[in-house]
């Protein structure tokens, strides 16, 4: 059947040519795919090694690492697909392969391209013979078989890429093997470029700061420590602050210490040690300073005081031993840490130290219990930015012992003489450092002569204090009569107690009160009267000398008195007269006190008191009027404005008034001597009575102990009885001496007055040989002959009383009325009335004073009756 010329005919490529082209395609694809894969691996390895290399030089920034990673992976993720698209996808058809072959074999390639086109041409049989096309395609296939198409393949870089990848792989492997830490660090930083993982350096430093605050205006140092696992240990390193000269430091005991000068402005510090490079931002800042310091004190429980806070601006904290103290400081910035100690005791360290509690800018020590000695407490602090405070700051803590209270008696002399009914008013004052509990007074009596009475003892509380009271004062009134204390020697002391457990009372300096009988008081007044009279006589003699000198000056002419030496004499006379007036005033005050004491005594007769009053009045007039008037006239006589006649008149008036004053002074002396003579006469009665009482007391004391001591020698006596016997013997010696003095004074008094009654008593005492008898009595006492001593003491006591009674009768007879006129009688009555009024006033004052003393006693009973022992 003939072919239809209109039907298209497709002629396929010869099989041999197809197979040859398929083989060419496979070789092309294999080569280019391998190149794409190798290029991707190359990019990955190269980027890793690039990061590794850069890390050895500097701290590769995260952005650079990210770019490197993206660049390395782009060969695999971008370049390989593009490469494969170009060489695989675009060379899958025979026409594309023919064009590629045409690059190496242009003629063959064109013919192969023609064969491909003939294969795809669809024509009618009329237009092109299928046989001719098949023949043409066969011919090209035969020609292609004669050629090696693999030579038409593009130049292959597979080997180069392979060698490069192998080289990079071996390099990377070597880095991981020989520097595993560096390799793994770079691998991590390469895979995760945005991670904060630090680069690894062969020189490794510990705790390198990124920000470094330093003290402003002070030289500072940077101390970097080499890590123990550092693979490289450079001998030195360098650091540079900004653009300043580099500072070097050598390795010493694994440390590099860089010293920098003082800085004011912030800057960047670059440190290079081996392959380690660090950048530190330095910020000069003022050190944290302490703005406020205060302490809290917790007192020991026994003080009963509340806790208190103290401002420690002075740097010293003082507290009592046993207190618990705590110190708090406040800084200019928030603190990160603070420590105290070691505590220093003098020059040695106590050893205690520790951390302080930190809260913001405040730091507080724990409670520290104070021992017997204080200490210095150094403090160190660091703020939140790492700066330390100034060195040398410390607080001095003084440990104060709880001293015993001080107690004083004010307003009372150390020795005071008084009658039992008198009252002494005084103030007790106590001071203590940590609180006064209470104060009071106590008294202990002591008899100065043998007696069967018990010495007085007692105490009263005057006031209560409190834990916060460091000063306590109380007024006290003490009257022996109010406490039923008989005449004796009293030792009075004030006492105070504080709050320290187990502490004994603190006592004041003792005050000795001599509580006298009226007879003893009269004898004391007599002694004082003697001294006053002696001073008055001396004053009269000096006034006589001044009067004689003024007479000499009076006899001078006015012109002669105006000479300098005579003017000085007159001025000296005026000054001396002023001094005389002052001394007379003082003496008049003494006389007034003596008169009041005599009026209080009650045993001194009226006439003696009258003479004393007259003498006292004369002395007062002299000191207040007469002698100042003489001084005034002497001053007027020296006035240069006066005429000679006026000056002479003033001088004559001065001499005349001084003459009158001298006469009045002599009259005062006479009256005082007269009163003293009467006073002395009256004291003999009191002295004899006193001696009798003492002698009687000696006998009583011996008789009380005769039951235990009778018939024993002194060597056989109990020590207590021996002591009592020694006291009695000593008292007998004193009484014997007193009797001798009475006898001697009677002799002198009789010689001066020639009074018959006193001669009789003197003769009686001489004939009785009482002085020798009393001395023999002392001998009997030393032999412990108690019965003999008792009998002899009683006999001589009665004899002394008899003589005292005789003298007392004589004095009463001597005071009998004389033939005085009505004026004298009126004066006596007036004086007696005045004397009675004075005594009444004194008695009223004594009553009020004893009432105050009893009120003090009542309050003491109400306060703590169990402790009051009046």
C-alpha positions in Angstrom: 0.0 0.0 0.0 1.5 3.2 -1.0 2.3 5.9 1.7 0.0 8.8 2.0 2.0 11.8 1.0 0.0 14.0 3.3 0.6 12.0 6.6 3.4 13.5 8.9 6.3 11.1 9.6 8.5 11.4 12.8 12.0 9.9 12.6 13.6 9.1 16.1 17.3 9.7 16.9 19.4 6.7 16.3 19.8 4.5 19.3 23.5 4.7 19.4 23.5 8.5 19.4 20.8 8.5 22.1 22.9 6.3 24.3 25.9 8.4 23.7 24.0 11.6 24.7 22.6 9.9 27.8 26.0 8.9 28.9 27.2 12.5 28.3 24.3 13.8 30.3 25.0 11.5 33.2 28.7 12.5 33.3 27.7 16.1 33.2 25.2 15.8 36.0 27.4 13.7 38.2 30.3 16.2 37.9 28.2 19.3 38.6 26.2 17.8 41.4 29.5 16.7 43.0 30.9 20.2 42.6 27.7 21.8 44.1 27.9 19.5 47.1 31.7 20.0 47.6 31.2 23.7 47.3 28.6 23.6 50.0 30.8 21.7 52.3 33.7 24.0 51.5 31.6 27.0 52.5 30.6 25.4 55.8 34.1 24.4 56.7 35.6 27.6 55.5 33.2 29.7 57.6 33.9 27.6 60.7 37.6 27.9 60.2 37.3 31.6 59.6 35.5 32.1 62.9 38.1 29.9 64.6 40.9 32.0 63.1 39.2 35.3 64.0 38.5 34.2 67.5 42.2 33.7 67.9 42.8 37.3 67.2 39.8 39.2 68.7 36.4 38.8 70.2 34.5 38.3 66.9 31.3 40.2 67.2 28.0 38.4 66.9 27.1 40.2 63.7 30.3 39.3 62.0 29.8 35.7 63.0 26.3 35.8 61.7 27.5 37.1 58.3 30.2 34.4 58.2 27.7 31.7 59.0 25.3 33.0 56.4 28.1 33.2 53.8 29.2 29.7 54.6 25.8 28.1 54.4 24.9 30.1 51.3 27.2 27.9 49.2 25.2 24.9 50.3 21.8 26.5 50.4 22.0 29.0 47.5 24.9 28.3 45.3 24.4 24.5 45.0 20.7 24.8 43.9 21.7 27.5 41.4 24.6 25.4 40.2 22.5 22.3 39.8 19.8 24.3 38.0 22.3 25.6 35.6 24.0 22.2 34.9 21.3 19.7 35.6 17.9 21.3 34.9 19.2 23.3 32.0 21.0 20.3 30.4 18.3 17.7 30.5 17.3 17.9 26.6 19.3 16.7 23.7 19.3 20.2 22.1 20.9 21.7 25.3 23.5 18.9 25.4 24.2 19.5 21.6 24.9 23.2 22.3 27.2 22.2 25.2 29.1 19.8 22.9 29.3 22.5 20.3 31.5 24.5 22.7 34.1 21.8 22.3 33.2 20.5 18.9 31.5 23.2 17.0 30.8 21.1 13.8 29.7 18.1 15.5 27.7 20.1 17.8 25.9 21.8 15.0 25.1 18.6 13.3 23.9 17.1 16.5 21.7 20.1 17.0 20.4 19.5 13.4 19.7 15.9 14.2 17.7 16.9 17.2 15.7 19.4 15.1 15.1 16.8 12.4 13.8 14.5 15.1 11.3 17.0 16.2 10.3 18.1 12.7 6.9 16.8 11.5 6.4 17.0 7.8 4.5 15.5 5.0 6.0 12.9 2.7 5.7 15.2 -0.1 7.8 17.9 1.4 10.6 15.8 2.9 11.5 12.2 2.4 11.6 10.4 5.8 14.4 8.2 4.4 16.6 11.1 3.7 16.1 12.4 7.3 16.9 9.0 8.8 20.0 8.7 6.6 21.2 12.1 7.7 20.7 11.4 11.3 22.4 8.0 11.0 25.4 9.7 9.4 25.7 12.1 12.3 25.4 9.3 14.8 28.2 7.5 13.1 30.3 10.6 13.2 29.6 11.1 16.9 30.6 7.6 17.6 34.0 8.4 16.3 34.4 11.1 19.0 34.7 11.0 22.8 31.9 13.2 23.9 33.2 13.3 27.5 35.9 15.6 26.2 33.2 18.1 25.4 32.2 18.2 29.1 32.9 21.6 30.8 36.1 21.8 32.8 35.5 19.9 36.0 36.6 21.5 39.4 35.5 18.5 41.3 39.1 17.6 42.1 39.9 21.0 43.3 36.8 21.3 45.3 37.5 17.8 46.8 41.1 18.7 47.7 39.9 22.0 49.2 37.2 20.3 51.2 39.6 17.6 52.3 42.1 20.3 53.3 39.6 22.3 55.2 38.2 19.2 56.8 41.6 18.1 57.9 42.3 21.6 59.2 39.1 21.7 61.1 39.7 18.2 62.5 43.2 19.2 63.5 41.8 22.3 65.3 39.3 20.1 67.2 42.0 17.6 68.0 44.9 19.8 69.0 42.8 22.7 70.4 39.6 21.0 71.4 38.5 23.8 73.8 39.2 26.5 71.3 37.6 24.4 68.5 34.5 23.6 70.4 34.2 27.2 71.5 34.5 28.4 67.9 32.1 25.7 66.7 29.5 26.8 69.3 30.0 30.5 68.4 29.8 29.6 64.7 26.7 27.5 65.0 25.0 30.0 67.3 26.5 33.4 66.4 24.0 35.4 68.4 24.6 33.5 71.6 26.6 35.3 74.4 29.1 32.5 74.5 32.6 34.1 75.0 35.4 33.2 72.7 38.0 30.8 74.0 41.6 32.0 74.4 44.6 30.0 75.2 45.3 32.6 77.9 42.4 32.4 80.3 41.7 34.9 83.0 39.3 34.6 85.9 36.5 37.1 86.6 37.5 39.8 84.2 35.0 42.7 84.8 33.3 44.5 81.9 32.7 47.6 84.0 35.1 48.8 86.6 34.2 51.6 89.0 37.4 53.2 90.5 37.9 55.9 93.1 37.8 59.3 91.5 41.0 61.2 91.7 42.9 58.3 93.2 45.4 55.9 91.7 44.0 52.5 91.2 45.1 49.0 90.3 43.6 46.2 88.2 44.5 42.7 89.5 43.8 39.9 87.0 44.2 36.3 87.9 45.4 33.7 85.5 43.0 30.7 85.4 44.3 27.4 86.6 43.3 25.7 83.3 44.9 28.4 81.1 46.9 26.7 78.3 49.1 29.8 77.8 50.9 31.6 80.6 52.4 34.7 79.2 55.2 36.3 81.3 53.7 39.8 80.9 50.7 41.7 79.7 49.7 45.2 78.7 46.8 47.5 79.5 46.0 50.9 78.0 43.6 53.4 79.5 42.1 55.3 76.6 44.9 57.0 74.7 47.3 57.0 77.6 50.6 55.1 77.6 50.3 51.4 78.0 51.0 49.9 81.4 52.7 46.5 81.6 52.5 43.9 84.3 54.5 40.7 84.9 53.1 37.4 86.0 53.6 36.9 89.7 51.9 34.0 91.5 49.3 33.7 88.7 48.4 37.4 88.9 48.9 40.4 86.7 48.7 43.7 88.6 48.4 46.8 86.6 48.9 50.2 88.3 47.2 53.2 86.8 47.4 56.9 87.8 44.4 58.8 89.2 41.6 59.4 86.7 38.8 62.0 86.6 36.9 61.0 83.4 35.4 57.7 82.3 37.4 55.7 79.7 37.9 52.3 78.1 40.6 50.1 79.4 42.1 47.6 76.9 43.9 44.6 78.4 46.1 42.3 76.3 47.6 39.2 77.9 48.7 36.6 75.3 45.7 36.0 73.0 43.3 37.3 75.7 42.0 40.7 74.9 39.5 42.4 77.2 37.8 45.8 77.1 36.8 47.2 80.5 34.7 50.3 80.9 36.2 52.4 83.7 34.1 54.9 85.6 35.8 57.1 88.1 33.4 57.6 91.0 33.6 59.1 94.5 34.0 56.5 97.2 30.9 55.8 99.3 31.1 57.9 102.4 29.5 57.5 105.8 27.0 60.3 106.4 25.5 59.2 109.7 26.5 56.9 112.6 24.4 56.0 115.5 24.4 53.3 118.1 21.8 51.5 120.1 22.4 50.4 123.7 20.5 47.7 125.5 21.3 48.1 129.2 21.7 45.2 131.6 18.4 44.1 133.1 19.3 45.2 136.6 19.5 48.8 135.6 15.8 48.8 134.6 16.5 51.3 131.9 14.9 51.4 128.4 17.0 50.9 125.3 18.3 54.1 123.8 19.9 55.4 120.7 22.9 57.6 120.6 24.3 59.9 117.9 27.9 58.8 117.4 29.1 61.9 115.5 32.0 62.0 117.9 33.0 58.5 117.0 32.7 57.2 120.6 30.1 55.0 122.2 30.1 54.7 125.9 28.0 52.2 127.8 28.0 50.4 131.1 29.6 46.9 131.3 27.2 44.1 130.4 25.3 46.3 127.9 24.6 45.0 124.4 25.6 47.6 121.8 24.9 47.8 118.1 26.3 50.3 115.7 24.5 51.4 112.5 26.0 53.5 109.7 24.4 55.1 106.7 26.4 55.7 103.5 25.9 58.0 100.5 25.0 55.0 98.2 23.4 51.6 98.6 25.8 49.1 100.0 26.4 45.6 98.8 28.4 44.4 101.9 29.9 45.6 105.1 32.1 44.1 107.8 33.4 45.1 111.2 36.5 44.1 113.1 38.8 42.7 114.1 38.1 44.5 117.4 41.2 46.1 118.8 41.9 46.2 122.5 44.6 48.8 123.0 47.4 47.7 120.5 46.3 44.1 120.3 43.5 42.5 118.2 40.6 41.1 120.1 39.8 38.8 117.2 36.0 39.3 116.9 34.9 40.2 113.4 32.0 39.5 111.2 29.5 40.7 108.6 27.1 43.5 109.1 23.5 43.4 108.0 23.0 45.5 104.9 19.7 47.2 104.0 20.0 49.8 101.2 22.5 52.4 102.3 22.5 51.3 105.9 24.6 48.6 107.6 24.2 47.3 111.1 26.5 45.3 113.4 25.1 42.4 115.4 24.7 43.0 119.2 28.0 43.0 121.0 28.1 42.4 124.8 30.5 44.7 126.5 33.1 43.1 128.8 35.3 44.9 131.3 37.4 46.7 128.7 36.4 48.8 125.7 37.7 48.3 122.2 38.1 50.0 118.8 35.7 48.7 116.1 37.1 49.2 112.5 34.5 49.1 109.8 34.7 48.3 106.1 32.0 48.7 103.5 31.5 48.3 99.7 28.8 49.9 97.7 26.6 48.4 95.0 29.0 49.4 92.2 31.9 47.7 93.9 33.8 50.6 95.5 35.2 50.3 99.0 34.8 53.0 101.5 37.7 55.0 103.0 40.0 53.0 105.2 40.6 53.9 108.8 37.0 54.4 109.9 36.3 53.1 113.3 34.1 53.5 116.3 35.6 53.6 119.8 33.4 51.7 122.3 34.1 52.5 125.9 33.1 50.0 128.5 32.2 51.9 131.7 32.2 50.2 135.0 29.1 50.8 137.1 30.8 52.9 139.7 29.5 53.1 143.3 27.4 56.2 144.0 29.0 59.3 145.5 27.3 60.6 148.6 28.0 63.9 150.4 26.8 65.8 153.4 26.5 69.5 152.8 25.8 72.3 155.2 27.4 70.7 158.2 31.0 70.9 159.4 33.0 67.8 159.8 32.9 68.3 163.6 29.9 69.9 165.4 29.1 70.4 169.0 25.5 70.4 170.1 23.1 69.9 173.0 20.6 66.9 172.8 17.6 69.2 172.2 19.3 71.0 169.4 18.8 70.1 165.7 21.2 70.2 162.8 19.8 70.8 159.3 21.8 69.7 156.4 21.5 68.3 152.9 22.5 64.9 151.6 23.5 64.8 147.9 24.2 61.7 145.9 25.3 61.2 142.4 25.6 58.0 140.4 26.4 57.2 136.8 23.6 54.8 136.2 20.8 55.5 138.7 20.4 55.9 142.4 18.1 53.6 144.3 17.8 55.3 147.6 19.7 57.4 150.1 19.6 57.9 153.9 21.7 58.6 157.0 23.0 56.4 159.8 24.6 57.1 163.1 26.8 55.2 165.5 27.4 56.4 169.0 30.4 56.1 171.3 30.7 57.0 174.9 33.9 58.8 175.9 33.5 57.7 179.5 32.6 54.5 181.2 28.9 54.0 181.5 26.3 51.3 181.7 24.3 52.8 178.8 24.3 51.4 175.3 25.7 53.6 172.5 23.1 54.9 170.1 22.7 53.3 166.6 20.2 53.9 163.9 19.4 54.8 160.4 16.7 56.4 158.3 15.9 56.5 154.6 15.7 60.1 153.3 14.6 59.5 149.7 14.1 57.1 146.8 15.5 57.5 143.4 15.0 55.7 140.1 16.8 54.0 137.3 17.0 57.2 135.3 17.9 59.4 138.3 21.6 60.2 138.4 21.4 62.9 141.1 19.3 62.8 144.3 19.3 65.3 147.0 17.3 65.3 150.3 17.1 67.7 153.2 17.6 66.2 156.6 17.0 67.4 160.2 18.7 65.5 162.9 17.9 66.0 166.6 19.4 63.6 169.2 16.4 64.3 171.5 14.0 63.2 168.7 15.8 59.8 168.6 16.2 59.6 172.4 20.0 59.9 172.1 21.8 60.8 175.3 25.0 62.9 175.3 27.8 61.0 173.6 30.0 61.1 170.5 28.1 60.4 167.3 29.5 59.4 164.0 27.0 60.5 161.3 27.2 59.2 157.8 25.0 59.5 154.7 24.6 56.4 152.6 23.4 55.6 149.1 22.5 52.5 147.2 22.4 52.0 143.4 21.0 49.1 141.3 24.0 46.9 141.0 23.1 43.5 142.7 25.2 42.6 145.6 26.9 46.0 146.0 27.4 47.3 149.5 26.3 50.8 150.4 28.4 53.8 149.6 29.1 56.1 152.5 29.9 59.8 152.8 32.8 61.2 154.8 31.8 60.9 158.5 30.6 63.9 160.5 31.4 63.8 164.2 28.6 65.2 166.4 29.6 65.8 170.0 26.3 65.7 171.9 27.2 67.3 175.2 25.5 67.6 178.5 24.7 71.1 179.7 27.7 71.0 182.0 30.0 70.0 179.1 28.4 72.6 176.9 29.0 75.3 179.5 32.7 74.3 179.7 33.0 74.5 176.0 31.4 78.0 176.0 33.9 79.0 178.7 36.8 78.0 176.5 35.3 79.9 173.5 34.7 82.9 175.8 38.4 82.8 176.8 39.4 83.0 173.2 37.0 85.9 172.4 38.3 87.8 175.4 41.9 87.2 174.3 41.1 88.5 170.8 39.3 91.5 172.3 42.3 92.4 174.5 44.6 92.1 171.5 42.3 94.4 169.5 42.3 96.9 172.4 46.1 96.9 172.5 46.4 97.6 168.8 43.8 100.3 169.1 45.9 101.9 171.9 48.9 101.9 169.6 46.9 103.5 166.8 45.6 106.2 169.3 49.2 107.0 170.4 50.3 107.4 166.7 47.3 109.6 166.0 48.3 111.8 169.0 51.7 112.2 167.5 50.2 113.2 164.1 47.8 115.7 165.9 50.8 117.5 167.5 52.3 118.2 164.1 51.8 121.5 162.3 49.5 121.5 159.2 52.6 122.0 157.0 54.5 119.2 158.5 51.5 116.8 158.2 51.4 117.6 154.4 54.8 116.0 153.9 54.7 112.8 151.9 56.0 110.6 154.7 53.5 112.0 157.1 50.6 111.7 154.6 51.6 108.0 154.2 51.5 107.6 157.9 48.0 109.1 158.1 46.9 106.9 155.2 48.3 103.8 157.0 46.5 104.9 160.2 43.2 105.2 158.3 43.6 101.7 156.7 44.5 100.2 160.0 41.5 101.7 161.7 39.3 100.2 158.9 40.8 96.8 159.5 40.2 97.2 163.3 36.6 97.9 162.6 36.3 94.8 160.4 37.9 92.6 163.1 35.7 94.2 165.8 32.7 93.3 163.6 33.8 89.7 163.3 34.5 89.5 167.1 31.0 91.0 167.8 29.5 88.2 165.7 31.4 85.6 167.6 30.2 87.2 170.9 26.7 87.1 169.6 26.9 83.4 168.8 28.5 82.8 172.2 25.6 84.7 173.9 23.0 82.6 172.0 24.8 79.4 173.0 24.9 80.5 176.6 21.2 81.4 176.6 20.4 78.0 175.1 22.5 76.2 177.8 20.3 77.4 180.6 22.8 76.7 183.4 24.5 80.0 183.2 23.4 82.6 185.7 21.5 85.8 184.7 24.3 88.2 185.9 26.9 86.5 183.7 24.5 86.7 180.8 23.9 90.4 181.4 27.6 91.1 181.5 28.1 89.2 178.2 25.2 91.1 176.6 26.6 94.5 177.7 30.1 93.6 176.4 28.5 92.4 173.1 26.5 95.6 172.7 29.6 97.7 173.2 31.5 95.7 170.6 28.6 96.1 168.1 28.5 99.9 168.7 32.3 100.1 168.2 32.2 98.1 164.9 29.2 99.9 163.5 29.6 103.5 164.6 32.6 104.5 166.7 35.5 103.0 164.8 34.1 103.8 161.3 33.7 107.4 162.5 37.4 107.5 163.5 38.3 106.1 160.1 36.1 108.8 158.4 37.7 111.7 160.3 41.2 110.4 159.5 40.2 110.4 155.9 38.8 114.0 156.1 42.0 115.2 157.8 44.0 114.1 154.7 41.7 115.9 152.2 43.8 118.4 150.3 40.8 120.6 149.7 40.5 121.4 153.4 42.1 124.5 154.9 44.8 124.0 157.5 42.3 124.9 160.2 39.8 122.4 158.9 42.4 119.7 158.6 43.5 120.4 162.2 40.0 120.3 163.4 39.3 116.9 161.7 42.5 115.5 163.2 41.5 116.6 166.7 38.1 115.2 166.3 39.5 111.9 165.1 41.8 111.7 168.2 39.0 112.6 170.5 36.6 110.1 169.0 39.3 107.4 169.1 39.8 108.2 172.7 36.2 107.6 173.4 36.2 104.4 171.4 39.2 103.2 173.2 37.5 103.8 176.6 34.4 102.0 175.4 36.6 99.1 174.1 38.3 98.9 177.5 34.9 98.9 179.2 33.8 96.1 177.0 37.0 94.2 177.9 36.3 94.7 181.6 32.7 93.6 181.3 33.7 90.6 179.3 36.4 89.7 182.0 33.8 90.1 184.7 31.4 87.8 182.8 34.1 85.4 182.2 35.1 85.3 185.8 31.5 84.5 186.8 31.4 82.1 184.0 34.5 80.4 185.2 33.1 80.2 188.7 30.0 78.5 187.5 31.9 76.0 185.4 33.6 74.6 188.6 30.2 73.3 189.6 29.6 71.6 186.3 33.1 70.2 186.1 32.9 68.7 189.6 29.5 67.2 188.7 30.9 65.8 185.4 33.8 64.3 187.3 31.5 62.8 189.8 29.3 61.3 187.1 32.3 59.8 185.3 33.7 58.3 188.5 30.3 56.9 189.4 30.1 55.4 185.9 33.4 53.7 186.3 32.2 52.0 189.5 29.0 50.8 187.8 30.9 49.4 184.8 33.2 47.4 187.1 30.4 46.1 189.2 28.4 44.9 186.1 31.2 42.5 185.1 32.4 41.4 188.5 30.3 38.2 188.2 32.5 37.1 185.3 35.8 38.7 186.1 35.9 38.6 189.9 38.9 36.9 191.4 40.7 36.5 188.0 44.0 38.0 187.0 44.2 40.0 183.9 45.9 37.2 182.1 43.0 34.9 182.8 40.3 37.3 181.5 38.4 36.7 178.3 39.7 39.0 175.5 36.3 40.8 175.5 36.4 41.4 179.3 40.1 42.4 179.0 39.1 45.1 176.4 36.3 46.4 178.6 38.7 46.6 181.6 41.3 48.5 179.5 38.6 51.0 178.6 37.7 51.5 182.2 41.3 52.0 183.2 41.8 54.5 180.5 38.7 56.4 181.6 39.9 56.4 185.2 43.2 58.0 184.1 41.2 60.7 182.2 39.0 61.4 185.2 42.1 61.6 187.5 43.6 64.1 185.1 40.4 66.1 185.0 40.3 66.3 188.8 43.9 67.6 188.9 43.0 70.3 186.4 40.0 71.3 188.4 42.1 71.6 191.5 44.8 73.6 189.7 42.2 75.9 188.1 40.5 76.5 191.5 43.9 77.6 192.8 44.4 80.1 190.0 40.8 81.4 190.4 41.2 81.9 194.1 44.4 83.8 193.6 42.7 86.2 191.2 39.4 86.6 193.1 40.3 85.8 196.7 36.8 84.4 197.3 36.6 82.4 200.5 34.3 79.7 199.3 36.6 78.6 196.6 39.5 78.5 199.1 37.6 76.2 201.4 36.9 73.8 198.5 40.5 74.0 197.4 41.7 73.2 200.9 39.3 70.3 201.2 40.5 68.8 197.9 44.1 69.2 199.0 43.6 67.7 202.4 41.7 64.7 200.9 44.6 64.0 198.5 42.0 63.0 196.0 44.4 63.1 193.1 46.6 60.4 194.7 43.6 58.4 195.8 42.2 58.3 192.3 45.6 57.2 191.0 45.6 54.4 193.6 42.2 53.5 192.3 43.6 53.1 188.8 46.1 50.7 190.2 43.3 48.6 191.8 41.6 48.5 188.5 44.8 47.3 186.8 44.9 44.4 189.3 41.2 43.7 188.6 40.1 44.3 192.2 36.6 45.1 191.1 35.0 45.1 194.6 37.5 47.6 196.0 37.3 49.8 192.9 33.5 49.8 193.1 33.5 51.0 196.7 36.2 53.5 196.2 34.6 55.0 193.1 31.3 55.5 194.8 32.9 57.2 197.8 34.8 59.7 195.7 31.9 60.3 193.4 29.8 61.4 196.5 32.7 63.6 197.7 32.8 65.4 194.3 29.1 65.9 194.4 29.3 67.4 197.9 31.9 69.9 196.8 29.9 70.8 193.7 26.8 71.4 195.9 28.8 73.7 198.2 30.0 75.8 195.3 26.5 75.9 193.8 25.1 77.2 197.1 27.8 79.9 197.2 26.9 81.1 193.7 23.2 81.4 194.7 24.2 83.4 197.7 26.4 85.6 195.6 23.5 86.4 193.3 21.3 87.6 196.2 19.9 91.0 196.0 21.9 94.1 196.9 20.7 97.5 197.6 20.3 98.5 194.0 18.0 101.4 193.1 14.8 101.2 191.2 16.5 102.0 187.9 18.9 99.0 188.4 15.9 96.8 189.3 14.1 97.9 186.2 17.1 97.1 184.1 17.4 93.7 185.6 13.8 93.0 185.0 14.0 94.2 181.4 17.1 92.1 180.8 15.5 89.0 182.5 12.4 89.5 180.3 14.5 89.7 177.2 16.4 86.6 178.2 13.2 84.7 178.8 11.9 85.8 175.4 15.1 84.7 173.8 14.9 81.3 175.4 11.3 80.9 174.4 12.2 81.7 170.8 15.0 79.2 171.0 12.8 76.6 172.4 10.2 77.2 169.7 12.9 76.9 167.1 14.1 73.6 168.7 10.5 72.3 168.7 10.1 73.1 165.0 13.5 71.5 164.2 12.7 68.3 166.2 9.3 68.2 164.4 11.2 68.2 161.1 13.4 65.4 162.4 10.4 63.4 163.5 8.7 64.0 160.1 11.8 62.6 158.4 11.6 59.6 160.7 7.9 59.1 159.9 8.5 59.2 156.2 11.3 56.7 156.6 8.8 54.4 158.5 6.2 54.8 155.7 8.8 54.1 153.0 10.5 50.9 154.3 9.7 50.2 157.9 11.6 46.9 157.9 14.8 48.8 157.2 14.3 51.7 159.6 16.2 51.3 162.8 15.9 54.5 164.8 
